[in-house]
Amino acid sequence: MCVVVHLVGSGAKNLETQNSNEPIDLDYNLSILKTYELDINKDSAKIKKYVRKMFNKVLKKYG
């Protein structure tokens, strides 16, 4: 599967703001470019599982 993630909004423009005791809120666009053998209409649960797995992998590595 080919998935591309883009930072959008204020974070993409390096304009993040943060309240003193609050976490930074960044917004992302997720584009699924190719699903190869998966049918986007029939296999949406598999696609969701794959994307979540990849996000968890990145979060585990970078916190």
C-alpha positions in Angstrom: 0.0 0.0 0.0 1.2 3.5 -0.7 0.2 6.1 1.8 1.4 9.7 1.9 0.9 12.0 5.0 1.2 15.8 4.8 1.3 18.3 7.6 -1.3 21.0 6.9 -2.5 24.2 8.5 -0.3 26.3 10.8 2.1 23.4 11.4 3.0 23.2 7.7 3.8 26.9 7.8 5.9 26.6 11.0 3.4 28.7 12.9 2.6 26.2 15.7 1.3 27.8 18.9 1.1 26.2 22.2 -0.6 27.2 25.5 1.7 26.8 28.5 0.3 23.5 29.8 -1.3 22.2 26.6 0.0 19.9 23.9 0.7 21.1 20.4 -2.2 20.2 18.0 -1.0 19.5 14.5 -3.3 18.5 11.6 -2.4 16.1 8.8 -3.9 15.0 5.5 -3.7 11.4 4.7 -3.7 10.3 1.0 -4.0 6.7 0.0 -2.4 6.6 -3.4 -2.5 2.9 -4.1 -4.0 -0.1 -2.4 -2.6 -2.6 -4.9 -4.6 -5.8 -4.5 -7.1 -4.3 -2.0 -10.4 -2.9 -3.1 -10.9 0.5 -1.4 -14.7 -0.2 -1.1 -14.5 -3.8 0.1 -11.4 -3.7 2.2 -11.7 -0.5 4.1 -11.2 -2.2 7.5 -7.9 -3.7 6.3 -6.8 -0.3 5.0 -7.7 1.3 8.3 -5.8 -1.4 10.2 -2.7 -0.9 8.0 -2.7 2.9 8.4 -3.2 2.6 12.2 -0.3 0.1 12.4 2.0 2.5 10.5 1.1 5.5 12.7 1.7 3.4 15.9 5.1 2.4 14.5 6.1 6.0 13.9 4.7 7.0 17.4 6.6 4.3 19.1 9.9 5.4 17.4 9.5 9.2 17.8 7.2 9.4 20.8 
